[in-house]
Amino acid sequence: MDLTPTIGAQRWSRPWGSSHELVDDSVELLAIEMLLSEDSDDEEEPRRGGSRPGKLANIDRLAGFYAELFYRDYFSASPTYNGEHFRRRFRMNRDLFKKFASDIECHDPYFRQKADCTG
């Protein structure tokens, strides 16, 4: 006996014949949907962001250390690299860069170094 649905009638052929009532497709779909929704209730939505157990710790990239090295290499009293190296790397004269930095700092207080909550 054929178990495929008929296109026009919207009913499934049943192997047990006419003694049982044929179940409407919408009832079958509702039952399937209920079964699927029970399975999906068990699965939690993944949380995003913030600290939580099992999340990897932030990687310490030594930003402060490298900022100090950068300052020592290019802006200290006796820099590791001279003005020619600075110009080659940043495509700008070091004195011009210092002037831009000081002008921006004077113009906008956002760029002034301030004490934060750590001191």
C-alpha positions in Angstrom: 0.0 0.0 0.0 1.3 3.5 -0.8 2.4 5.6 2.2 3.1 8.8 0.3 0.6 11.7 0.7 -1.8 12.5 -2.1 -1.4 16.0 -3.4 -5.0 17.0 -3.8 -6.5 15.3 -0.7 -3.9 16.4 1.9 -4.2 13.0 3.6 -1.8 10.1 4.2 -2.7 6.6 3.0 -2.9 4.3 6.0 -2.1 0.6 5.8 -4.8 -0.3 8.3 -7.6 0.7 6.0 -11.0 2.4 6.7 -11.6 1.0 10.1 -9.6 3.8 11.7 -10.3 7.5 11.2 -7.8 9.3 9.0 -5.9 12.0 10.9 -6.0 15.5 9.5 -2.6 16.8 8.4 -2.9 19.9 10.6 -3.3 17.6 13.7 -0.2 15.6 12.6 1.8 18.8 12.1 0.7 20.1 15.5 1.8 16.9 17.1 5.2 17.0 15.4 5.6 20.7 16.3 4.9 19.9 19.9 7.5 17.1 20.0 10.1 19.4 18.4 9.4 22.2 20.8 9.9 19.9 23.7 13.3 19.0 22.4 14.3 22.6 21.8 13.2 23.7 25.3 16.1 21.6 26.7 18.7 23.5 24.7 19.8 26.8 26.2 20.5 29.8 24.0 24.2 30.5 24.1 25.0 33.6 26.2 27.3 36.1 24.8 29.9 38.4 26.4 30.9 38.9 30.0 32.6 36.6 32.4 31.3 33.1 32.8 32.6 29.7 33.8 34.4 28.0 31.0 35.3 31.2 29.1 38.9 31.7 28.4 40.8 34.4 30.3 41.9 37.6 28.5 45.3 37.3 26.9 47.9 39.6 28.5 49.5 41.2 25.5 51.9 43.4 27.6 50.5 46.7 26.1 52.1 48.8 28.8 55.5 47.2 28.3 55.4 47.7 24.5 54.2 51.3 24.9 57.3 51.9 27.1 59.5 50.3 24.5 58.0 52.4 21.8 58.6 55.6 23.8 62.2 54.6 24.5 62.8 53.7 20.9 61.6 56.9 19.4 60.9 59.7 21.9 63.3 59.4 24.9 66.3 61.7 25.5 68.5 59.1 23.8 66.3 57.2 21.4 67.3 53.9 19.9 66.3 55.0 16.4 67.1 58.4 15.0 64.9 60.8 13.0 65.6 59.0 9.7 64.3 55.7 11.1 61.2 57.5 12.4 60.5 59.1 9.1 61.0 55.8 7.2 58.6 53.9 9.5 55.9 56.6 10.0 56.4 58.6 6.8 56.5 61.8 8.8 59.2 63.9 10.5 59.4 63.2 14.3 59.2 67.0 15.1 56.1 67.4 12.9 54.5 64.4 14.7 55.3 66.0 18.1 53.8 69.3 17.0 50.6 67.5 15.8 50.4 65.6 19.1 50.8 68.8 21.3 48.3 70.8 19.1 45.7 68.0 19.4 46.3 67.8 23.2 45.8 71.5 23.6 42.7 71.6 21.4 40.8 68.7 22.8 40.9 67.7 26.5 40.1 64.1 25.5 43.7 63.6 24.5 45.2 64.9 27.7 46.6 62.3 30.1 44.5 62.1 33.2 44.6 60.0 36.4 42.2 57.1 36.2 40.6 55.0 39.0 43.8 53.1 39.6 45.8 56.3 40.2 
